[in-house]
Amino acid sequence: MPQELAELLWFGGVGRIQEQSDSEYYSIDALADVMELYNQALLEVCNQRAISCVDLASKLPKNDTVFYDDLHFNEMGARNVSQVVTQFLVEAGLFDSL
């Protein structure tokens, strides 16, 4: 990951990161692995319970074109999410074609 993107990351601190300037942080790889495990578990639960689920992780790039930091969408990201969700709803037959 380029340094300019790594500097946008703030999630993943261990302990009371707001109160301690020397807090440890999980590695970028560890955070990515955990997020992948979480997403897969969520998709499995949705599948087991026959619940519709939009897998945004597979549809959006993982870079600063859609994310403000490692957690929040920027304006383009919000637009992309709305397009993905709208397409999902239309294809599921929940809305007439827009």
C-alpha positions as CSV (number, residue, x, y, z in Angstrom):
1,M,0.0,0.0,0.0
2,P,1.4,3.4,-0.9
3,Q,2.4,5.6,2.0
4,E,-0.2,8.3,1.2
5,L,-3.0,5.7,1.5
6,A,-1.5,4.2,4.6
7,E,-1.6,7.6,6.2
8,L,-5.4,7.7,5.8
9,L,-5.8,4.6,8.0
10,W,-6.9,5.2,11.6
11,F,-9.0,2.2,12.5
12,G,-7.3,-0.7,14.2
13,G,-5.8,0.8,17.3
14,V,-5.3,-1.4,20.4
15,G,-6.6,-0.1,23.7
16,R,-7.5,3.5,24.4
17,I,-6.0,5.1,21.3
18,Q,-7.6,8.5,22.0
19,E,-5.9,8.7,25.4
20,Q,-2.5,7.1,24.6
21,S,-0.2,8.5,22.0
22,D,1.9,5.4,21.9
23,S,-0.9,2.9,21.2
24,E,-0.2,-0.1,19.1
25,Y,-2.0,-0.7,15.9
26,Y,-2.9,-3.9,14.1
27,S,-1.1,-4.3,10.7
28,I,-2.9,-3.4,7.5
29,D,-2.8,-7.1,6.5
30,A,-4.4,-8.2,9.8
31,L,-7.2,-5.6,9.5
32,A,-7.8,-6.7,5.8
33,D,-7.9,-10.4,6.9
34,V,-10.4,-9.7,9.7
35,M,-12.6,-7.6,7.4
36,E,-12.6,-10.4,4.9
37,L,-13.6,-13.0,7.6
38,Y,-16.4,-10.7,8.9
39,N,-17.8,-10.1,5.3
40,Q,-17.7,-13.9,4.6
41,A,-19.4,-14.7,7.9
42,L,-22.1,-12.1,7.2
43,L,-22.7,-13.4,3.7
44,E,-23.0,-17.0,5.1
45,V,-25.5,-15.9,7.7
46,C,-27.6,-14.1,5.0
47,N,-27.4,-17.2,2.8
48,Q,-28.4,-19.6,5.6
49,R,-31.4,-17.4,6.5
50,A,-32.4,-16.6,2.9
51,I,-31.8,-12.9,3.5
52,S,-30.9,-10.7,0.6
53,C,-27.5,-9.1,1.0
54,V,-25.6,-6.6,-1.1
55,D,-21.9,-7.6,-1.1
56,L,-20.3,-4.1,-1.4
57,A,-16.9,-5.4,-0.6
58,S,-16.8,-7.3,-3.9
59,K,-18.2,-4.4,-5.9
60,L,-16.2,-1.4,-4.7
61,P,-12.5,-0.7,-5.1
62,K,-10.5,-0.7,-1.9
63,N,-8.8,2.7,-2.4
64,D,-9.2,6.4,-1.9
65,T,-11.5,6.8,-5.0
66,V,-14.4,5.7,-2.8
67,F,-13.1,5.9,0.8
68,Y,-12.2,8.9,2.8
69,D,-10.3,6.8,5.3
70,D,-10.4,3.1,6.1
71,L,-14.0,3.2,7.3
72,H,-16.0,6.0,5.7
73,F,-17.1,6.6,2.1
74,N,-16.2,9.8,0.4
75,E,-18.8,11.5,-2.0
76,M,-17.8,9.3,-4.9
77,G,-18.0,6.2,-2.7
78,A,-21.5,7.2,-1.6
79,R,-22.6,7.6,-5.2
80,N,-21.1,4.2,-6.1
81,V,-22.9,2.6,-3.1
82,S,-26.2,4.1,-4.2
83,Q,-25.7,2.7,-7.8
84,V,-24.8,-0.8,-6.5
85,V,-27.8,-0.9,-4.1
86,T,-30.2,0.5,-6.8
87,Q,-29.0,-2.1,-9.3
88,F,-29.5,-4.8,-6.7
89,L,-33.0,-3.7,-5.9
90,V,-34.0,-3.4,-9.6
91,E,-32.5,-6.8,-10.4
92,A,-34.3,-8.3,-7.4
93,G,-37.6,-7.0,-8.9
94,L,-38.2,-4.7,-5.9
95,F,-38.5,-1.7,-8.2
96,D,-39.5,-1.2,-11.8
97,S,-36.5,-0.3,-13.9
98,L,-35.4,3.3,-13.1
